[in-house]
Amino acid sequence: MDLLLPPESSNEEACLITLSTIARHYASKVSSLDAAAVETLTQDVVLECLVNLRPGKRWTDPRSLFTSVHNVVRRRANASAQRTWHGAHRKTEVVRQTIDRVYPWMAKDLAIEELRHLSFHAQSLENLSNNCRRAYRMVREHKASYSADADAVKKSRATSSSRKSRCSGPAFSGGNS
């Protein structure tokens, strides 16, 4: 590859073109990349090289520039391949965990247990006063804060929290405060 670096890298545009040409040359040799990925890798490498090329630092030996750009291309291509592999591995693990999980509708005993739980929950809510039931639903089911609950009924947060303490019993202990 016959590229000459501009004399002492004084011309920024020529330096940018040189870096881009070298990076594109090495990026195109990465077999796993399509044309768009080569262009993206080229731009990333040029940006990294420009950041590394501090003011006042000049490339006097073109071979060191070629080696430096080649190393950046290789490192970024390897990192991309690793991210792809790890992403596929994570996706496979999530699919495996999803398949291995037993859902209540898949097993009769779990379905019965879930129905008991839902029945107990509905019964407990029916035993609450209207204000307590509304506060419970806003805070537990709709994930609202006690401040939002108080704003909904135009009362203070202290009133909402005290209502929570009056409403809570053994069936509703251990929730958000």
C-alpha positions as CSV (number, residue, x, y, z in Angstrom):
1,M,0.0,0.0,0.0
2,D,1.7,3.2,-1.2
3,L,0.4,5.9,1.1
4,L,2.6,8.8,2.2
5,L,1.8,10.7,5.3
6,P,1.6,14.5,4.7
7,P,4.8,16.2,5.9
8,E,4.6,16.2,9.7
9,S,0.9,15.8,9.6
10,S,0.4,19.6,9.3
11,N,-2.6,19.4,7.1
12,E,-5.5,18.0,9.1
13,E,-7.6,17.1,6.0
14,A,-4.8,15.1,4.4
15,C,-4.2,13.4,7.7
16,L,-7.8,12.4,8.0
17,I,-7.9,11.1,4.4
18,T,-4.7,9.1,5.1
19,L,-6.1,7.6,8.3
20,S,-9.4,6.8,6.6
21,T,-7.6,5.1,3.7
22,I,-5.4,3.0,5.9
23,A,-8.3,2.0,8.3
24,R,-10.5,1.1,5.3
25,H,-7.8,-1.0,3.8
26,Y,-7.3,-3.1,7.0
27,A,-11.1,-3.1,7.9
28,S,-11.9,-4.6,4.4
29,K,-9.6,-7.5,5.2
30,V,-11.8,-8.6,8.1
31,S,-13.8,-11.4,6.5
32,S,-16.8,-11.3,8.8
33,L,-17.8,-7.7,7.9
34,D,-20.1,-6.5,5.2
35,A,-19.6,-3.2,3.4
36,A,-21.7,-1.1,5.9
37,A,-19.8,-2.7,8.9
38,V,-16.5,-2.0,7.2
39,E,-17.4,1.7,6.8
40,T,-18.6,1.9,10.4
41,L,-15.4,0.2,11.7
42,T,-13.4,2.6,9.5
43,Q,-15.0,5.7,11.0
44,D,-14.6,4.3,14.6
45,V,-10.9,3.6,14.0
46,V,-10.3,7.1,12.4
47,L,-12.0,8.7,15.4
48,E,-9.9,6.7,17.9
49,C,-6.7,7.5,16.0
50,L,-7.5,11.2,15.9
51,V,-8.2,11.2,19.6
52,N,-4.9,9.4,20.2
53,L,-3.1,11.8,17.9
54,R,-2.6,14.5,20.5
55,P,-1.8,18.1,19.5
56,G,2.0,18.4,19.0
57,K,2.5,14.7,18.3
58,R,3.5,13.9,14.8
59,W,3.8,10.7,12.9
60,T,7.3,10.7,11.6
61,D,7.5,7.1,10.6
62,P,4.6,6.0,8.3
63,R,5.2,2.4,9.3
64,S,4.3,3.2,12.9
65,L,1.0,4.8,11.7
66,F,0.2,1.7,9.6
67,T,0.9,-0.6,12.6
68,S,-1.1,1.6,15.0
69,V,-4.1,1.7,12.7
70,H,-3.9,-2.0,12.0
71,N,-3.8,-2.7,15.8
72,V,-6.9,-0.5,16.4
73,V,-8.8,-2.2,13.5
74,R,-7.9,-5.7,14.8
75,R,-8.8,-4.8,18.4
76,R,-12.2,-3.3,17.4
77,A,-13.0,-6.2,15.1
78,N,-12.2,-8.7,17.9
79,A,-14.3,-6.8,20.4
80,S,-17.2,-6.7,17.9
81,A,-16.9,-10.5,17.4
82,Q,-16.8,-11.1,21.1
83,R,-19.9,-8.9,21.7
84,T,-21.7,-10.8,19.0
85,W,-20.8,-14.2,20.5
86,H,-21.7,-13.1,24.0
87,G,-25.0,-11.7,22.8
88,A,-25.9,-14.9,21.1
89,H,-24.8,-16.8,24.2
90,R,-27.0,-14.6,26.5
91,K,-30.0,-15.0,24.1
92,T,-29.5,-18.8,24.2
93,E,-29.4,-18.8,28.0
94,V,-32.6,-16.7,28.2
95,V,-34.4,-19.1,25.8
96,R,-33.1,-22.1,27.8
97,Q,-34.3,-20.6,31.1
98,T,-37.7,-19.7,29.6
99,I,-38.2,-23.2,28.3
100,D,-37.1,-24.8,31.6
101,R,-39.4,-22.7,33.6
102,V,-42.7,-24.4,34.7
103,Y,-45.7,-22.1,34.4
104,P,-48.8,-22.5,36.5
105,W,-50.9,-23.4,33.5
106,M,-48.5,-26.2,32.7
107,A,-48.9,-28.1,36.0
108,K,-52.2,-28.9,37.7
109,D,-50.9,-28.5,41.3
110,L,-49.4,-25.1,40.4
111,A,-52.6,-23.9,38.8
112,I,-54.6,-24.9,41.9
113,E,-52.1,-23.1,44.1
114,E,-52.3,-20.0,42.0
115,L,-56.2,-20.1,42.1
116,R,-56.0,-20.3,45.9
117,H,-53.7,-17.4,46.0
118,L,-55.9,-15.2,43.8
119,S,-59.0,-16.2,45.7
120,F,-57.3,-15.2,49.0
121,H,-56.2,-11.9,47.5
122,A,-59.7,-11.1,46.2
123,Q,-61.3,-12.0,49.6
124,S,-58.8,-9.9,51.5
125,L,-59.5,-6.9,49.3
126,E,-63.2,-7.3,49.7
127,N,-62.8,-7.1,53.5
128,L,-61.1,-3.7,53.3
129,S,-62.9,-0.4,53.4
130,N,-63.2,1.6,50.1
131,N,-60.4,4.0,51.0
132,C,-58.0,1.2,52.1
133,R,-58.8,-0.8,49.0
134,R,-58.2,2.2,46.8
135,A,-54.9,3.0,48.6
136,Y,-53.8,-0.6,48.3
137,R,-54.5,-0.8,44.6
138,M,-52.8,2.5,43.8
139,V,-49.6,1.6,45.8
140,R,-49.3,-2.1,45.2
141,E,-51.0,-2.9,41.9
142,H,-50.3,0.4,40.1
143,K,-46.9,1.0,41.7
144,A,-47.8,4.5,42.7
145,S,-46.2,6.3,45.6
146,Y,-48.0,7.3,48.8
147,S,-47.6,10.9,47.6
148,A,-49.4,10.1,44.4
149,D,-52.1,8.4,46.4
150,A,-52.5,11.4,48.6
151,D,-52.5,13.7,45.6
152,A,-55.3,11.6,44.1
153,V,-57.6,12.3,47.0
154,K,-56.2,15.8,47.8
155,K,-54.8,14.7,51.2
156,S,-51.4,14.9,52.8
157,R,-48.8,12.2,52.5
158,A,-49.0,11.7,56.3
159,T,-52.7,10.9,56.0
160,S,-52.1,8.5,53.2
161,S,-49.3,6.7,55.2
162,S,-51.4,6.5,58.3
163,R,-54.3,5.1,56.2
164,K,-51.8,2.5,55.0
165,S,-50.9,1.5,58.6
166,R,-54.6,1.2,59.5
167,C,-55.3,-0.8,56.3
168,S,-52.3,-3.2,56.6
169,G,-52.8,-6.4,58.4
170,P,-51.2,-9.9,58.2
171,A,-52.5,-10.3,54.7
172,F,-50.8,-7.1,53.4
173,S,-47.6,-7.0,55.4
174,G,-44.1,-6.8,53.8
175,G,-44.9,-4.4,51.0
176,N,-43.6,-1.0,49.9
177,S,-43.6,1.9,52.4
